[in-house]
Amino acid sequence: MTGWPAAPVIYEIDTWPWLTGLARRLGREVTLADVPAEVWDEVAVPGLDAVWLMGVWERSPAGLAVAEADDGLRQAFRYALSDLTPADVVGSPYCVRRYRADDRLGGPAGLAAAREQLRARGLRLVLDFVPNHVAPDHPAVTRHPDWFVQGTEEDLAGDPAGWFRAGGRVIAQGRDPYFPPWPDVAQLNAFSAGMRDATLAAMSQIAQQCDGMRCDMAMLLTNEIFAGTWGRWAGPAPAAEFWPELIGRLRERHPGVVLIAEAYWDTEWTLQQQGFDFCYDKRLYDRLVHEDAGSVRGHLTAGRDYQDRLIRFLENHDELRVAEAVPGARGRAAAVVTATLPGATLWHDGQFEGRRTHLPVFLGRYPDEPVDAGLQDFYRELVRTAATIRRGGWRLLATRGWPDNGSYRDVLAWAWHDEHGPRHVVAVNYAGQPSQCRIELPWAQLAGRAWRLTDRLDGRVFERSGSELAESGLFVDLPAWGFHVVAFA
């Protein structure tokens, strides 16, 4: 991770609809080559370390035709855009025809210009890599069929939704083991030596154009999962795992590129051990959105070595908008949790403004939605503040209550302490009713003086006795979904 911070904060931009929105705002066509400097200044919110330009690669005409013919997708498109037009359907960014920046987005020169604009503002660039599948009209489908999962005419006749014919071969549609096949992509064979060499070449090509790479559905390529998904069609598993071999060879060429795994099914630790710098923390997302404080607390008892290499999020292009899934005060509490934990953090274009419509990745335009100015101010202050406190040691803190008041169980608390900076405590009442507790602090040296506690998010100041803090802990009385981020001075 040469040149990267240990706990980077990444901002995902859905590139095509973002550019469309800029074009409408500026009254002219806009590509990555000519985004105005003031717009890049707006993107460069203090506290961010990198921008993920999602969906820059050349999209497939064949994949677009499949999407346009799919009744279910058309319904989803109309749900997101009530005034949908044919021009709004631009195809999936995960149906990649070539790893070349799409000319409609500015092409390679435009992508290089965007990278320079970000670099000038101290921001790194993250791009996608899709290792599991390619577009059905990708040149390799006919030139290198041995890179793909192949079947027979009998397979095609028995499961026409799972296979297609190309160049005289029967090729599998891409899939994961828990869902029907994706109709717009061809399944690569992770056990093919030629495919592994081609993967290294593609990753090297991408790494020359960015500082980090987000690898789509990375767990699908592990030997165990791939064999379980494809069985006899995959052939015998090689002795070497897919990712350690590829990442080791990639690091020889590009030692500084950061690799992020989209990971599900509790494969995060495995993928960390196989070489990824960060893995999606989908378990935390699910707990914050659907479960309670106890579930979140249990999740945070994992070792720091594991947590430091997770990427926390409340939104990305696959999930519902957090303003819709977790509206109001609970959403803000969840954001404070997400922002102040160890590991990487991922924010999503539109999250700060309170967008509520989840846009299918096939669409190239956002619906018009009002900006929640108060929420935007909250997020910007949170991102700025989190960047200044997530330093040094982190510790999950115990909370205590009273026999007649069990609300302490709803308070999540942790501390950050850098020996060169102030101590910080984060306390979040993750419940829909008020909670009171005492938080056990890890600093015995608090005793013997008065302390001034300043809430970094709202500026409130509290005076506390150090002896009381050391003996009894920090008393907090929080409203429903309330929180403090306090600095000790």
VOMARTOR-831379 format. One record per residue: residue in one letter; x, y, z of N, C-alpha, C in turn. Coordinates in steps of 0.001 Angstrom, whole numbers, plus 500000, padded with zeros to 6 digits. Example, Ala and Ser with C-alpha at 12.3 -4.5 7.8 and 13.67 -1.06 7.14 Angstrom:
VOMARTOR-831379
a513190494310507800512300495500507800513200496700507800;s512850497750507080513670498940507140512900500030507870;
END
This chain:
VOMARTOR-831379
m500825498806500000500000500000500000500867501256500000;t501902501257499187502811502386499099502034503652498769;g502175504671499630501548505949499371500113506074499832;w499494504986500241498113505020500717498098505141502238;p497084505842502806496916505806504261496467504423504708;a496679504128505987496339502796506494494836502556506497;a494043503605506652492587503465506721491953504453505744;p492039504185504446491595505170503458490079505350503448;v489671506554503055488258506898502888488026507103501399;i487122506312500834486920506249499382485508506718499045;y485383507478497989484098508024497542483773507441496174;e482691506704496096482287506075494829481410507013494015;i481789507218492758480992507988491805480513507050490704;d479201507014490464478652506279489326478885507150488089;t479923506857487340480496507816486405479518508310485348;w478786507398484719477934507820483603476819508752484077;p475992508378485062474956509318485502475514510596486115;w476689510512486727477318511711487281477645512698486160;l478224512197485074478535513069483943477275513608483285;t476234512782483205474968513256482646474404514391483489;g474473514245484812474010515307485689474807516588485520;l476131516451485347476951517628485114476582518298483791;a476316517506482769475942518065481474474651518882481589;r473694518372482336472438519105482519472678520382483325;r473557520302484309473859521468485155474595522552484383;l475525522141483510476376523098482811475834523488481442;g474845522755480953474258523080479657475120522711478481;r475976521690478658476838521224477557477225519787477823;e477727519110476797478217517759476981479469517772477863;v479580516778478721480727516697479624481261515268479607;t482566515130479454483234513842479623484283513985480719;l484930512889481048485983512952482061487121513876481634;a487236514134480350488313514980479854488111516444480186;d486854516871480405486607518308480553485669518641481712;v485694517815482768484984518185483993485650519439484545;p484887520487484835485503521733485314486247521543486633;a487275522346486822488079522253488039487242522457489286;e486253523361489212485444523613490409484601522398490798;v484264521559489822483526520335490145484439519344490873;w485672519195490388486615518342491114486866518889492512;d486855520203492669486997520790494010485826520379494902;e484631520326494343483464519907495113483570518447495530;v484119517618494652484287516198494967485275516014496107;a486322516832496133487432516662497071487061517167498467;v486053516542499058485624516886500409486768516577501374;p487100517486502293488149517185503269487867515896504025;g488872515043504107488710513749504762488683512585503806;l488505512838502500488549511764501505489994511501501086;d490251510245500727491576509845500256491578509356498818;a490427508903498319490382508316496978488988508445496407;v488903508403495093487632508395494365487586507147493502;w486496506419493618486251505253492774485325505688491650;l485865505777490440485056506065489267484481504745488766;m483289504443489215482661503166488880482111503211487449;g482448502182486679481822502010485380482447502787484242;v483779502851484176484407503619483100484695502774481866;w484651501434481979485122500599480871484079500491479759;e484556500079478604483721499994477402482586499002477598;r481373499485477444480189498641477656479806497921476370;s479123496828476545478877495902475444477555496186474740;p477569496368473412476302496472472673475455495212472797;a476094494057472810475331492811472955474676492747474333;g475408493144475369474826493175476701473695494165476815;l473845495309476169472778496311476167471517495759475526;a471662495023474428470496494438473763469776493453474682;v470534492673475440469927491745476400469145492515477463;a469738493588477981469078494378479022467792495012478509;e467835495506477287466657496183476733465509495211476500;a465824493928476334464787492925476065464262492258477332;d464838492577478486464481491899479736463329492635480425;d462176491950480577460989492594481155461235493050482595;g461912492214483383462163492573484770463042493801484891;l464076493857484053464950495025484086464212496276483631;r463386496148482604462644497322482121461731497876483211;q461127496996484001460297497463485115461130498204486145;a462318497670486447463200498341487410463658499694486880;f463906499767485586464335501033484989463227502083485128;r461987501679484820460871502634484893460571503026486334;y460817502120487271460605502439488686461593503512489131;a462837503426488667463856504407489049463688505720488307;l463290505652487045463124506845486212461727506835485609;s460829507596486195459446507600485691459364508177484278;d460336509033483909460373509608482567461448508947481705;l461615507652481880462640506892481172462556507085479663;t463721507270479030463817507316477575464805506249477121;p464744505833475867465713504828475394467166505237475611;a467467506527475542468848506982475704469354506791477121;d468446506625478080468863506458479474469446505079479751;v469134504091478912469609502720479126470929502561478385;v472027502512479137473361502543478520474109501224478678;g473531500257479378474177498961479544474911498854480862;s475177497620481251475803497379482545477301497656482515;p477831498355483523479288498531483605480008497257483993;y479250496212484363479869494931484711479691493904483601;c479289494410482447479290493640481196480354494301480314;v481616493986480598482749494705480012483138494068478676;r483178494889477647483623494407476343485135494521476198;r485688495626476709487145495795476722487511496665477923;y488702496410478483489187497272479560489875498491478955;r489041499276478318489433500552477719488346501542478088;a488727502713478572487720503693478972486777503981477810;d485483503941478079484471504118477045484614505503476408;d484606505546475082484767506819474379483664507802474746;r482477507295475078481380508192475427481605508865476781;l482559508354477557482900508956478837484200509752478772;g484810509784477594486055510530477425487229509690476980;g487060508364476918488124507494476450489339507500477362;p490412506829476946491621506769477790492184508135478140;a492142509077477206492679510408477499491847511100478578;g490533510927478509489669511522479525489903510919480889;l490089509591480943490358508939482223491687509425482797;a492698509553481943493989510053482411493874511482482932;a493054512303482258492856513685482711492171513717484074;a491182512841484266490497512776485557491460512355486658;r492316511408486352493287510973487361494209512117487764;e494630512904486792495504514031487107494778515070487952;q493508515319487643492735516270488446492600515788489886;l492356514506490056492259513957491411493606514024492117;r494645513649491415495986513650492013496369515054492470;a495994516066491701496309517444492066495628517851493363;r494569517129493741493837517426494971494141516418496074;g495197515631495876495601514670496890494752513431496956;l494008513148495883493104511999495856493622510930494903;r493479509680495310493861508546494485492653508073493678;l492912507310492635491856506820491747491705505320491891;v490458504871492071490113503450492114489255503131490899;l489537501993490254488761501536489094488314500098489321;d487346499657488504486789498309488607487615497284487853;f487563496053488369487977494888487602486948493797487854;v486525493131486779485474492102486861486100490765486490;p486546489973487469487318488768487155486486487570486758;n485208487554487085484405486343486923483818486175485531;h483600487285484817482894487184483542483204488384482662;v482872488252481390483023489336480421481760489388479575;a481673490412478735480535490540477820480524489397476811;p479343489047476317479283487949475330479972488289474018;d480179489586473747480900489967472533482328490406472829;h482831490034473995484258490261474275485068489455473265;p486143490019472717486913489300471684487386487916472104;a487638487710473402488171486422473845487163485293473726;v485874485598473680484857484537473648485059483639472436;t485404484234471304485624483426470105487104483125469871;r487994484020470325489422483798470087490042482821471079;h489536482790472299490131481957473349489033481244474143;p488274480385473494487173479718474203487639478877475380;d488924478465475376489437477660476484489532478463477779;w489371479783477720489361480607478932487999480568479635;f487002479924479009485629479997479490485125478626479926;v484086478646480749483391477409481103482583476979479881;q482858475766479411482201475280478206481296474088478521;g480240473995477752479322472881477895479098472191476562;t477996471500476474477665470725475277476322471186474728;e476000470674473556474683470972472990473573470466473909;e473843469370474594472852468851475543472652469811476709;d473745470424477199473618471427478261472770472603477796;l473016473059476580472276474194476034470798473854475877;a470521472654475368469118472260475180468400472106476514;g469117471611477523468477471381478814468347472621479663;d469201473621479419469181474843480234469540476022479335;p468626476425478464468955477505477522469224478839478196;a468759479042479447469041480288480166470444480297480755;g471081479119480815472392479030481437473542478929480467;w473234478805479172474286478605478175473948479377476908;f474964479666476110474719480281474802475775479766473829;r475493479913472570476390479418471534477203480586470970;a478513480396470869479391481441470320480561480782469627;g480803481154468363481949480644467622481985479135467540;g480835478499467451480789477050467361480950476343468699;r481025477067469800481144476480471138479905476827471961;v479683476029472997478631476327473970479311476870475224;i478981478111475570479632478841476661478613479095477776;a479056478995479002478171479243480143477914480734480326;q476682481060480710476394482412481166477025482594482554;g477477483792482847478044484054484159477009483888485265;r477494483505486451476553483326487556477315483239488875;d476561483388489967477037482947491266476127481797491679;p476503481006492674475773479762492924474382479937493523;y474021481144493947472754481326494639471679482031493830;f471986482385492591471036483117491770471019482539490361;p469979482824489597469960482388488201471107483031487424;p471473482462486296472568483025485497472283484468485082;w473358485233484955473239486580484406473193486459482887;p472143486952482254471966486671480823472859487466479895;d473603488452480424474368489337479544475872489128479617;v476341488050480292477788487867480424478180486408480224;a479458486216479829480030484888479602480941484529480772;q480829483277481235481540482833482429482967482414482122;l483912483106482740485316482719482646485593481502483525;n486612480750483177486973479545483920488214479829484763;a488014479977486066489110480321486968490178479244487040;f489876478037486567490846476950486609491706476879485345;s491428477731484370492178477732483117493475478520483281;a494597477897482948495882478586483042495931479786482103;g495371479633480914495342480752479976494515481905480492;m493375481586481132492539482635481702493279483361482816;r494042482641483626494791483287484710495854484229484140;d496523483821483100497508484704482471496823485945481887;a495658485748481276494922486880480714494429487811481818;t494048487244482959493629488058484090494765488935484576;l495956488362484690497111489146485108497368490285484131;a497262490003482849497490491049481850496459492161481988;a495189491784482188494135492792482331494338493626483594;m494675492967484706494885493697485958496091494627485844;s497126494187485152498298495038484962497951496261484119;q497136496038483107496714497146482258495912498166483071;i495021497676483917494212498575484751495094499292485766;a496020498565486377496874499145487416497724500289486891;q498012500297485593498766501407485007497948502686484970;q496613502554485126495730503706484965495118504190486272;c495504503586487403494847503937488658495756503611489832;d495259503871491019496003503616492250495399502478493064;g494193502076492721493517501001493435492502500335492533;m492156499095492863491285498293492015490237497612492893;r488982497784492533487892497092493233487518495872492395;c487689494690492968487491493432492242486097492895492525;d485296492847491495483895492482491589483738491010491973;m482866490748492959482508489375493353483750488489493484;a484737488968494219486048488315494247485995486897494794;m485050486609495682485020485291496318484646484179495339;l484022484551494211483616483529493245484802482798492634;l485995483405492693487164482825492033488005481947492953;t487667481861494238488418480946495096488158479514494619;n489138478651494782489019477292494257487786476574494788;e487534476700496093486410475973496688485078476439496129;i484883477746496071483594478256495591483436478014494100;f484509478202493337484384477988491898484084476528491588;a484760475620492272484490474188492042483075473845492456;g482598474416493560481240474142494006480186474691493065;t480512475797492398479562476401491468479510475644490145;w480660475226489637480734474709488270481022473222488147;g481483472578489222481628471129489184482410470620487995;r481853469633487321482570468956486229482863469892485060;w482063470960484881482295471863483749483589472664483920;a484030472846485158485247473630485405486510472821485182;g486421471501485295487605470673485230488288470597486584;p489412469903486675490092469754487968490663471077488463;a490567471296489766491107472517490365492632472472490355;p493277473561489993494746473589490059495216473601491508;a496465473264491723497008473252493081497034474651493678;a497297475656492858497409477031493340496046477703493368;e495776478437494434494584479268494493494686480396493467;f493535480878493029493471481909491994494113483213492456;w493642483765493590494065485108493973495507485193494464;p495987484314495315497388484461495727498363484439494559;e498097483558493602498979483484492435498934484786491645;l497714485276491366497573486486490551498084487723491275;i497713487853492544498112489048493287499615489079493485;g500223487916493757501677487882493899502383488342492646;r501905487886491504502529488292490244502249489761489935;l501043490227490275500714491634490043501581492550490891;r501815492155492152502606493004493056504043493175492552;e504533492195491819505880492333491263505933493482490259;r504833493708489562504784494756488538504285496086489109;h503324496006490025502657497204490547502542497080492067;p503637497271492778503627497017494219502734497966495011;g502412499130494465501654500105495241500160500070495042;v499651499264494103498215499290493833497456498620494980;v496383499263495434495547498720496510494426497893495901;l494178496715496473493171495790495957492034495645496962;i490825495884496479489615495818497296488748494689496767;a488341493793497644487502492662497243486055492922497610;e485167492854496616483746492714496939483573491287497447;a483169491144498692483182489826499337481888489600500102;y481360488402499988480156487999500721480376486594501282;w479373486099502016479347484717502516480481484430503498;d480871485436504280481908485265505307483251484828504717;t483553485334503537484834485008502896485882486095503105;e485556487101503939486458488242504074487849487828504568;w487894487009505619489183486619506173489992485828505144;t489329484913504446490013484126503422490644485033502369;l489882486010501894490394486886500842491478487823501367;q491377488215502621492479488983503205493766488162503201;q493636486898503600494816486037503635495344485740502239;q494487485841501234494922485576499863495491486803499172;g495567487933499889496304489062499348495572490369499204;f494248490397499453493526491650499294493830492589500456;d493920493884500139494166494885501171492915495151501998;f491761495171501328490496495434502009489402494569501403;c488445494170502256487291493394501809486022494057502323;y484969493997501536483669494533501936483257493982503300;d482738494852504158482177494414505438480649494406505318;k480140493460504549478689493363504346477979492960505635;r478658492216506504478040491822507762477725493042508618;l478626494005508693478346495213509457477184495971508825;y477179496086507507476061496740506823474729496108507225;d474650494791507150473401494106507487473002494348508934;r473976494357509833473677494570511240473190495993511494;l473816496969510857473394498351511046472013498614510465;v471700497990509361470434498246508686469287497435509291;h469574496195509722468487495287510099468503494837511559;e469612495028512270469724494433513598469947495507514658;d470405495100515848470462496025516974471893496239517446;a472013497018518537473334497374519048474126496150519479;g473460495180520082474168493982520521474810493248519365;s474116493174518253474665492517517067475878493272516536;v475775494597516494476896495403516027478095495243516962;r477833495292518273478923495163519248479642493822519093;g478883492764518941479497491459518753480392491417517536;h479963492069516480480755492121515247482088492823515485;l482079493813516367483273494634516580484254494035517578;t483964492849518085484914492183518987486011491440518228;a485912491391516906486950490717516105488288491432516267;g489372490725515973490713491266516131490969492453515232;r491843493319515692492174494524514936492821494165513600;d493566493065513546494211492682512294493181492401511210;y492024491886511620490923491628510688490175492920510366;q489845493686511385489043494887511186489770495948510372;d491074496033510538491833497034509802491762496819508297;r491372495628507864491363495326506434489949495066505917;l488975495647506629487596495674506141487302497057505585;i486340497132504662485877498422504160484411498562504527;r484112499569505353482774499760505916481965500673504993;f480671500402504894479826501210504016478375501128504465;l477597502116504069476145502102504217475449502148502870;e476209502438501835475680502513500478476777502121499518;n476380501550498405477173501492497185476177501251496068;h476648501052494862475707500952493741474813499722493815;d475164498731494649474353497519494757473273497625495826;e473464498469496827472557498523497971471522499622497787;l470426499509498562469458500587498616470116501854499138;r469598502978498738470050504239499296469782504240500799;v470765504677501589470610504628503037469509505568503500;a469263506663502783468174507554503158466819506884503010;e466771505832502206465550505035502059465558503851502997;a466693503149503109466766501930503916466820502240505405;v467529503301505778467701503665507188467490505178507297;p466259505639507197466033507082507144466200507761508498;g466346509086508429466284509909509626467438509707510580;a467099509766511888468116509754512937468899508447512966;r468245507323512689468980506058512685470061506063511605;g469760506642510453470750506706509395471963507519509800;r471748508605510528472880509408510983473697508638512019;a473019507944512925473749507138513910474583506062513218;a473998505411512215474737504383511471475932504995510759;a475785506217510248476905506876509571478038507179510543;v477710507595511782478751507853512779479503506565513090;v478779505458513231479435504171513461480377503851512301;t479864503918511095480643503571509904481899504423509771;a481775505713510058482874506648509824483990506542510842;t483689506050512053484662506159513148485276504830513561;l485041503774512809485636502479513099486978502323512388;p487810501385512826489035501089512075488705500463510721;g489678500453509837489472499931508494489181501057507517;a488957500687506273488626501655505234487155502018505319;t486795503149504704485409503611504663485039503912503222;l483810503550502849483298503815501506482031504647501597;w482044505790500923480845506612500765480422506591499306;h479182506966499037478613506810497700478047508140497211;d478282508421495949477752509622495309476239509732495541;g475792510853496097474384511057496400474013510746497831;q474861510001498539474573509650499931474543510898500810;f475506511785500617475567512979501448474348513875501215;e473844513896499989472727514775499637471373514191499982;g471345512910500395470085512280500784469280511704499641;r469945511322498555469206510665497470468526509402497992;r467325509137497494466547507991497967466328506929496885;t466535507280495636466268506349494539467506505514494245;h467354504191494346468441503291493958468423503150492440;l469511503545491796469567503563490343470173502275489820;p469466501497488995470095500329488365471338500752487583;v472373499926487636473650500304487020473561500417485499;f472485499921484921472295499996483473471924501409483010;l471531502282483926470998503585483553472069504667483624;g471957505624482717472942506689482607472456508036483085;r471350508064483859470827509339484355470166509132485706;y470442510053486638469751510049487915468398510757487784;p467411510357488572466193511167488641466468512462489404;d465653513462489164465775514707489924465272514471491340;e466102514811492314465727514686493715466236515903494475;p465485516379495458465952517550496212467148517196497087;v468016518163497289469171518000498170468749518290499602;d469099517390500517468890517609501942470117518352502467;a470027519688502521471197520496502863471698520200504269;g470787519948505200471208519631506559471976518334506630;l471505517322505902472199516044505870473563516194505203;q473623516971504157474883517196503464475908517834504398;d475481518829505167476389519457506127476852518457507185;f475912517618507654476263516602508654477341515658508124;y477152515144506915478106514186506362479470514826506148;r479498516027505640480790516664505382481556516890506678;e480850517288507728481517517474509014481958516134509590;l481127515100509416481480513770509910482734513242509214;v482797513360507897483956512870507148485213513623507567;r485098514946507710486254515748508125486702515359509536;t485735515212510443486072514891511830486678513500511945;a486082512524511266486575511147511360488034511055510910;a488402511855509926489786511820509437490780512271510496;t490337513081511441491255513597512456491314512725513703;i490351511813513893490356511018515126490797509576514918;r490717509048513697491027507631513482492540507440513379;r493190507626514504494647507523514534495064506760515783;g496117505980515657496673505289516813495851504090517229;g495740503905518534495060502738519066493556502904519097;w492862501825518796491396501783518857491000500697519844;r489965500965520624489515499973521595487995500048521752;l487350498893521666485924498797521968485751498926523475;l484831499774523915484654500053525329483401499396525886;a483516498928527122482363498341527816481465499444528363;t480170499154528429479206500073529036478559499386530232;r478202500185531249477552499664532456476296500463532733;g475331499786533325474094500451533692473731500198535137;w472434500120535414471912499976536762470858498882536767;p470585498297537932469628497175537973468268497500537359;d467850498760537478466532499132536964466595499815535594;n467758499759534946467910500441533658468888499665532788;g468341498901531866469185498093530977469496498767529663;s469186500066529557469384500740528278470858500864527900;y471764500618528859473200500678528545473580499707527432;r472788498647527290473100497660526246472957498235524843;d472236499347524719472008499948523408473088500947523008;v474026501213523924475066502201523628476319501496523120;l476761501890521950478019501426521367479083502466521679;a480261502018522104481298502977522467482681502430522136;w483559503318521692484950502969521446485821504207521601;a487097503952521748488056505026521964489155504973520924;w489650506164520559490836506318519733491855507130520528;h493102506711520482494130507456521208495451507359520468;d495901508509519998497219508646519405498108509318520441;e499249508753520727500109509308521774500536510734521482;h500418511165520225500782512528519854499570513444519746;g498375512924520036497171513735519905496207513485521040;p495039514127520995494071513978522084493387512620522066;r492834512271523206492000511079523308490604511407522784;h489989510414522137488621510585521640487773509395522061;v486515509657522375485544508607522647484326508832521756;v483886507772521118482664507774520311481612506988521069;a480446507568521252479321506886521913478082507066521050;v477427505958520717476254505987519842475146505181520500;n474005505810520714472825505094521192472123504486519992;y472360503192519771471781502564518577470435501940518926;a469496502799519267468158502359519649467179503515519476;g465913503182519359464873504172519128464286504755520390;q464959504605521523464534505215522771465773505722523506;p465611506657524463466779507193525178467528506098525917;s468842506314526071469690505356526781470672506110527665;q470940505509528834471917506059529760472900504957530136;c474142505355530365475128504365530788476380505073531267;r477258504286531853478623504728532087479545503918531183;i480444504634530539481392504006529616482720503847530336;e483205502613530383484484502355531040485621502835530134;l486419503761530670487491504360529892488811503626530127;p489686503567529140490916502760529250492115503533529785;w491897504753530287493022505615530626493024505914532125;a493810505181532889493886505396534339494454506772534666;q495256507332533794495915508604534066494963509800533979;l493680509561533747492715510661533741492559511291535125;a492770510509536179492529510979537547493463512130537903;g492962512984538811493803514024539375493703515379538721;r492803515551537749492638516853537115491253516949536483;a490867518136536138489599518342535436489824518180533937;w488782517688533263488866517474531822487746518233531116;r488113518749529985487153519461529136486867518565527931;l485624518139527791485220517244526703484448518057525671;t484939518033524436484299518791523359483747517834522316;d482457517948522035481847517123520992482282517674519649;r483010516866518902483598517326517651482566517561516557;l481364517030516719480361517179515664479438518371515882;d479146518725517128478221519837517345478786520946518228;g480019520782518724480660521841519474480309521951520937;r479416521107521437479064521179522852480270520848523726;v480340521476524897481464521302525816480937520794527151;f481646519813527730481277519224529018482509519246529921;e482329519667531150483405519632532137483239518385532996;r484322517633533189484233516391533958485452516254534880;s485224515636536033486289515323536977487061514108536499;g488373514230536437489186513098536009489100511934536969;s488991512201538246488884511112539220487595510338539018;e486496511044538743485229510355538480485316509549537183;l485924510127536182486070509403534912486869508126535100;a487956508198535885488802507029536086488114505964536927;e487353506371537931486728505413538844485411504873538315;s484550505775537815483176505384537476482898505352535989;g483789505906535195483559505948533766482852507223533343;l482637507353532053481997508527531472480490508305531412;f479735509149532118478277509052532073477760509741530812;v476883509041530077476228509634528922474733509380529005;d473987510352528569472529510273528506472148510709527099;l471817509741526270471637509999524843470189509821524425;p469674510714523590468330510510523033468339509352522043;a467159508990521575467058507931520562467980508246519388;w468822507294519027469768507401517921470753508572518108;g470976508982519340471903510073519596473343509607519644;f474279510556519593475696510184519574476552511352520053;h477740510996520517478798511947520842480084511482520176;v480892512419519711482271512167519331483083513199520093;v483613512827521252484192513803522160485708513693522221;a486343514844522289487783514945522477488055515362523906;f489038514712524540489434515021525911490595516001525875;a490457517103526601491538518096526656491561518762528022;
END
